[in-house]
Amino acid sequence: MGRKDAGKDAHKDTLIGAGTVLDGTFDIEYDVRVDGVLRGERLATRQRLTVGPGGQVQAASIEVAEAFIDGRVDGLLRAQERVHLKAGARFKGVLQTPKLVIEEGALLEEAEVGKPDKAD
């Protein structure tokens, strides 16, 4: 992901702050950082999803370019580029990505991991 002018669009990123709980369907253009709780049928962004240490994402379908997870994620996660599970990450569900980084301490609970289908 080329980010020549990352500072230029920084104000467009979406932050779900600690103490915030959102339910619904989310289609977001820019980066998303979740430090609160985000749950629903779908979360999609063409860019990066970051789940902070206290953050939780629970969705039937999560579609992103890349994900950096240090909190909890439950659902079907499809990343076009990569997923990075940090030491505090907890993942439960189906994970599809061409590149997966798992730090020591990350936990995959009842998880199924594979590459995305070519048809997607």
Order of alpha helices (4+ residues) and beta strands (2+ residues): beta-beta-beta-beta-beta-beta-beta-beta-beta-beta
